[in-house]
Structures are given as structure tokens and as C-alpha cells.
Amino acid sequence: MGAGFWVFYIVIIVAFMYFLMIRPQKKQKQKQAELFANMAIGDSVLTTSGFYGVIIDITEDTVIVEFGSNKNCRIPMQKAAIVQIEKPGAE
């Protein structure tokens, strides 16, 4: 077994790691960026902790989400904490 044999296996392992770990992570980040780009005030959101709320304000990296029907529970949170967005009137 020569040096070329080992180089071939190293290249195969690196390609395998790319397709199993790096590529799906890039696709997930792209999907999340698209989600944040389409975010607007009034959208219903689901957070990573499982809470549903409505966006009432958006800044560069945070959103203020209103929870509950009493309109008194407004919490600022990072955009990364939002996993799902539903537009008003969409079913």
C-alpha cells in the first residue's frame, strides 16, 4: 500500500464529512436567513421554547413578541429563537 492509497482514503473521508455535516448545516442556515428576511410585524411565531406569539416590533437582531391575549406580556428575544412563522390570514 503506497502513499497514494492513503491520500485517496483521506479525500473520501473528507468528502463524506462534507456531505453529512457541513452541507446540511449550510442549507439550514440559508433556510433560517430566508425565514428572517420574510418576517414582518403582525406575524404569528413559534419560539424554540414552544411559545406562540405575535411580532410587534423588529430590530436588526431582536424581535419583540407579544404573548397571550391580555396584551401585557411583551418579551424581546433574539431572532434565532424563532423557528416558525405564520402570516396572518394564511392557513
N, CA, C and O of each residue as an XYZ file, in Angstrom:
364
protein
N       0.838     -1.178      0.000
C       0.000      0.000      0.000
C       0.882      1.241      0.000
O       1.692      1.459      0.901
N       0.700      2.034     -1.027
C       1.516      3.227     -1.161
C       0.856      4.447     -0.538
O      -0.238      4.377      0.023
N       1.557      5.560     -0.656
C       1.064      6.820     -0.090
C      -0.197      7.287     -0.819
O      -1.071      7.904     -0.210
N      -0.293      7.000     -2.096
C      -1.471      7.392     -2.872
C      -2.738      6.721     -2.381
O      -3.824      7.295     -2.449
N      -2.594      5.514     -1.890
C      -3.722      4.768     -1.334
C      -4.300      5.491     -0.128
O      -5.518      5.626     -0.013
N      -3.446      5.954      0.768
C      -3.902      6.653      1.973
C      -4.460      8.026      1.644
O      -5.434      8.462      2.259
N      -3.867      8.703      0.697
C      -4.377     10.013      0.280
C      -5.785      9.862     -0.285
O      -6.659     10.684     -0.008
N      -6.004      8.822     -1.071
C      -7.322      8.561     -1.641
C      -8.362      8.379     -0.532
O      -9.447      8.957     -0.600
N      -8.038      7.583      0.480
C      -8.974      7.369      1.586
C      -9.220      8.638      2.395
O     -10.341      8.861      2.854
N      -8.225      9.453      2.575
C      -8.401     10.722      3.295
C      -9.341     11.640      2.517
O     -10.207     12.287      3.106
N      -9.174     11.698      1.213
C     -10.049     12.519      0.368
C     -11.488     12.003      0.448
O     -12.422     12.801      0.526
N     -11.675     10.704      0.430
C     -13.015     10.114      0.531
C     -13.640     10.461      1.884
O     -14.822     10.803      1.938
N     -12.887     10.382      2.958
C     -13.411     10.687      4.291
C     -13.783     12.157      4.401
O     -14.825     12.482      4.970
N     -12.960     13.050      3.871
C     -13.269     14.485      3.908
C     -14.535     14.769      3.107
O     -15.383     15.537      3.561
N     -14.684     14.172      1.934
C     -15.888     14.367      1.123
C     -17.115     13.831      1.853
O     -18.177     14.453      1.815
N     -16.984     12.703      2.506
C     -18.079     12.113      3.279
C     -18.497     13.050      4.405
O     -19.690     13.264      4.620
N     -17.529     13.608      5.126
C     -17.827     14.538      6.211
C     -18.522     15.789      5.677
O     -19.445     16.301      6.311
N     -18.087     16.286      4.517
C     -18.701     17.480      3.927
C     -20.178     17.229      3.635
O     -21.030     18.043      3.990
N     -20.480     16.101      2.987
C     -21.864     15.846      2.592
C     -22.759     15.466      3.765
O     -23.977     15.621      3.673
N     -22.196     14.977      4.857
C     -23.014     14.606      6.000
C     -23.154     15.698      7.048
O     -24.151     15.729      7.769
N     -22.175     16.599      7.149
C     -22.226     17.577      8.234
C     -22.238     19.022      7.745
O     -23.102     19.792      8.166
N     -21.350     19.402      6.908
C     -21.199     20.810      6.535
C     -22.295     21.255      5.585
O     -22.888     22.313      5.797
N     -22.578     20.500      4.566
C     -23.577     20.893      3.566
C     -24.977     21.038      4.160
O     -25.629     22.046      3.886
N     -25.480     20.087      4.963
C     -26.811     20.276      5.565
C     -26.873     21.482      6.496
O     -27.904     22.150      6.578
N     -25.786     21.763      7.193
C     -25.756     22.916      8.093
C     -25.859     24.217      7.292
O     -26.541     25.149      7.716
N     -25.192     24.286      6.146
C     -25.291     25.479      5.294
C     -26.715     25.651      4.772
O     -27.224     26.771      4.722
N     -27.358     24.554      4.384
C     -28.738     24.643      3.897
C     -29.672     25.120      4.998
O     -30.585     25.905      4.741
N     -29.452     24.653      6.222
C     -30.290     25.072      7.342
C     -30.103     26.558      7.627
O     -31.081     27.255      7.896
N     -28.876     27.057      7.573
C     -28.627     28.481      7.798
C     -29.267     29.320      6.705
O     -29.794     30.396      6.988
N     -29.232     28.852      5.463
C     -29.864     29.571      4.363
C     -31.378     29.623      4.552
O     -31.998     30.661      4.321
N     -31.971     28.512      4.970
C     -33.415     28.466      5.214
C     -33.801     29.415      6.349
O     -34.824     30.095      6.272
N     -32.978     29.460      7.406
C     -33.243     30.345      8.535
C     -33.118     31.805      8.108
O     -33.913     32.638      8.544
N     -32.142     32.130      7.268
C     -31.979     33.505      6.781
C     -33.190     33.932      5.951
O     -33.640     35.073      6.056
N     -33.718     33.031      5.133
C     -34.920     33.333      4.346
C     -36.120     33.557      5.265
O     -36.945     34.435      5.015
N     -36.212     32.762      6.324
C     -37.289     32.903      7.300
C     -37.249     34.290      7.930
O     -38.278     34.957      8.034
N     -36.065     34.723      8.348
C     -35.914     36.025      8.983
C     -36.150     37.174      7.999
O     -36.644     38.230      8.393
N     -35.805     36.979      6.736
C     -35.995     38.027      5.734
C     -37.477     38.278      5.470
O     -37.868     39.396      5.132
N     -38.301     37.244      5.622
C     -39.732     37.375      5.359
C     -40.537     37.729      6.601
O     -41.763     37.820      6.540
N     -39.861     37.930      7.724
C     -40.525     38.239      8.984
C     -41.080     39.664      8.955
O     -40.412     40.589      8.493
N     -42.315     39.832      9.455
C     -42.934     41.155      9.472
C     -43.759     41.324     10.746
O     -44.142     40.350     11.394
N     -44.018     42.578     11.084
C     -44.846     42.876     12.251
C     -46.248     42.310     12.012
O     -46.818     42.472     10.933
N     -46.789     41.649     13.027
C     -48.110     41.035     12.924
C     -48.072     39.551     12.632
O     -49.106     38.888     12.709
N     -46.899     39.002     12.297
C     -46.785     37.572     12.036
C     -46.883     36.786     13.333
O     -46.379     37.219     14.370
N     -47.527     35.639     13.273
C     -47.550     34.717     14.410
C     -46.282     33.868     14.343
O     -45.890     33.411     13.269
N     -45.643     33.661     15.496
C     -44.390     32.919     15.527
C     -44.426     31.824     16.579
O     -45.185     31.890     17.547
N     -43.594     30.823     16.370
C     -43.353     29.769     17.339
C     -41.891     29.883     17.748
O     -41.007     29.931     16.894
N     -41.634     29.927     19.053
C     -40.265     30.062     19.545
C     -39.662     28.686     19.822
O     -40.370     27.678     19.837
N     -38.361     28.656     20.038
C     -37.677     27.395     20.333
C     -38.154     26.781     21.635
O     -38.032     25.572     21.830
N     -38.695     27.596     22.529
C     -39.197     27.064     23.806
C     -40.649     26.596     23.710
O     -41.205     26.110     24.694
N     -41.268     26.736     22.536
C     -42.617     26.236     22.332
C     -43.725     27.240     22.561
O     -44.899     26.868     22.582
N     -43.378     28.513     22.732
C     -44.394     29.544     22.942
C     -44.839     30.133     21.607
O     -44.024     30.345     20.709
N     -46.130     30.394     21.487
C     -46.685     31.064     20.320
C     -46.918     32.522     20.671
O     -47.373     32.828     21.773
N     -46.613     33.419     19.754
C     -46.818     34.834     19.990
C     -46.937     35.587     18.682
O     -46.923     34.998     17.601
N     -47.056     36.916     18.799
C     -47.197     37.788     17.631
C     -46.091     38.831     17.679
O     -45.830     39.428     18.724
N     -45.451     39.041     16.551
C     -44.379     40.038     16.474
C     -44.995     41.429     16.508
O     -45.909     41.728     15.740
N     -44.487     42.285     17.409
C     -44.985     43.661     17.462
C     -43.907     44.680     17.112
O     -44.220     45.844     16.862
N     -42.626     44.256     17.090
C     -41.542     45.150     16.683
C     -40.345     44.311     16.260
O     -40.109     43.228     16.797
N     -39.590     44.826     15.287
C     -38.413     44.124     14.779
C     -37.246     45.102     14.729
O     -37.372     46.204     14.194
N     -36.105     44.689     15.292
C     -34.862     45.432     15.130
C     -33.897     44.539     14.352
O     -34.298     43.498     13.832
N     -32.645     44.935     14.273
C     -31.705     44.186     13.443
C     -31.533     42.731     13.876
O     -31.578     41.832     13.037
N     -31.340     42.489     15.162
C     -31.110     41.115     15.609
C     -32.099     40.636     16.668
O     -31.984     39.511     17.154
N     -33.060     41.468     17.028
C     -34.055     41.063     18.017
C     -35.464     41.369     17.517
O     -35.666     42.174     16.608
N     -36.420     40.706     18.137
C     -37.829     40.976     17.873
C     -38.527     41.098     19.223
O     -38.086     40.510     20.210
N     -39.596     41.848     19.263
C     -40.418     41.910     20.460
C     -41.688     41.136     20.145
O     -42.423     41.455     19.210
N     -41.924     40.110     20.954
C     -43.051     39.209     20.726
C     -44.043     39.378     21.860
O     -43.673     39.428     23.033
N     -45.313     39.465     21.486
C     -46.385     39.605     22.452
C     -47.039     38.238     22.641
O     -47.447     37.590     21.676
N     -47.132     37.813     23.900
C     -47.701     36.507     24.226
C     -49.021     36.691     24.960
O     -49.178     37.631     25.740
N     -49.955     35.805     24.715
C     -51.226     35.835     25.433
C     -52.192     36.847     24.867
O     -51.852     37.630     23.981
N     -53.408     36.820     25.394
C     -54.453     37.702     24.883
C     -54.598     38.984     25.692
O     -55.374     39.862     25.314
N     -53.863     39.110     26.803
C     -54.031     40.307     27.630
C     -53.169     41.486     27.170
O     -53.273     42.575     27.733
N     -52.333     41.288     26.171
C     -51.511     42.341     25.553
C     -50.495     42.965     26.520
O     -49.940     44.022     26.219
N     -50.246     42.340     27.660
C     -49.288     42.884     28.620
C     -47.971     42.125     28.651
O     -47.012     42.594     29.263
N     -47.901     40.994     28.024
C     -46.690     40.179     28.064
C     -45.917     40.361     26.761
O     -46.164     39.661     25.779
N     -44.991     41.297     26.763
C     -44.160     41.589     25.594
C     -42.716     41.298     25.958
O     -42.173     41.877     26.899
N     -42.098     40.396     25.208
C     -40.745     39.943     25.531
C     -39.829     40.148     24.330
O     -40.121     39.661     23.237
N     -38.713     40.873     24.525
C     -37.716     40.947     23.459
C     -36.921     39.648     23.408
O     -36.551     39.100     24.447
N     -36.661     39.164     22.215
C     -35.879     37.936     22.066
C     -35.071     37.989     20.783
O     -35.367     38.766     19.875
N     -34.052     37.156     20.725
C     -33.224     37.078     19.528
C     -34.015     36.432     18.403
O     -34.872     35.580     18.638
N     -33.719     36.845     17.183
C     -34.399     36.252     16.032
C     -34.127     34.754     15.938
O     -34.968     33.999     15.449
N     -32.968     34.327     16.399
C     -32.611     32.908     16.322
C     -33.535     32.033     17.160
O     -33.575     30.819     16.961
N     -34.278     32.624     18.094
C     -35.192     31.854     18.938
C     -36.508     31.549     18.230
O     -37.358     30.852     18.786
N     -36.687     32.054     17.029
C     -37.913     31.812     16.271
C     -37.676     30.681     15.289
O     -36.722     30.710     14.511
N     -38.553     29.680     15.329
C     -38.376     28.516     14.461
C     -39.452     28.403     13.394
O     -39.277     27.673     12.419
N     -40.564     29.115     13.562
C     -41.648     29.015     12.593
C     -42.400     30.344     12.544
O     -42.616     30.992     13.568
N     -42.793     30.735     11.333
C     -43.567     31.967     11.146
C     -44.817     31.642     10.360
O     -44.779     30.896      9.381
N     -45.933     32.216     10.803
C     -47.197     32.061     10.085
C     -47.736     33.452      9.798
O     -47.936     34.248     10.715
N     -47.966     33.739      8.552
C     -48.501     35.030      8.149
C     -49.965     35.127      8.547
O     -50.680     34.126      8.507
N     -50.431     36.332      8.938
C     -51.844     36.474      9.303
C     -52.752     36.188      8.108
O     -52.496     36.655      6.998
N     -53.797     35.430      8.343
C     -54.744     35.096      7.285
C     -54.337     33.881      6.458
O     -55.141     33.386      5.669
N     -53.107     33.388      6.620
C     -52.659     32.215      5.866
C     -53.062     30.956      6.619
O     -52.966     30.892      7.845
N     -53.513     29.959      5.872
C     -53.896     28.700      6.510
C     -53.163     27.548      5.914
O     -53.362     26.407      6.331
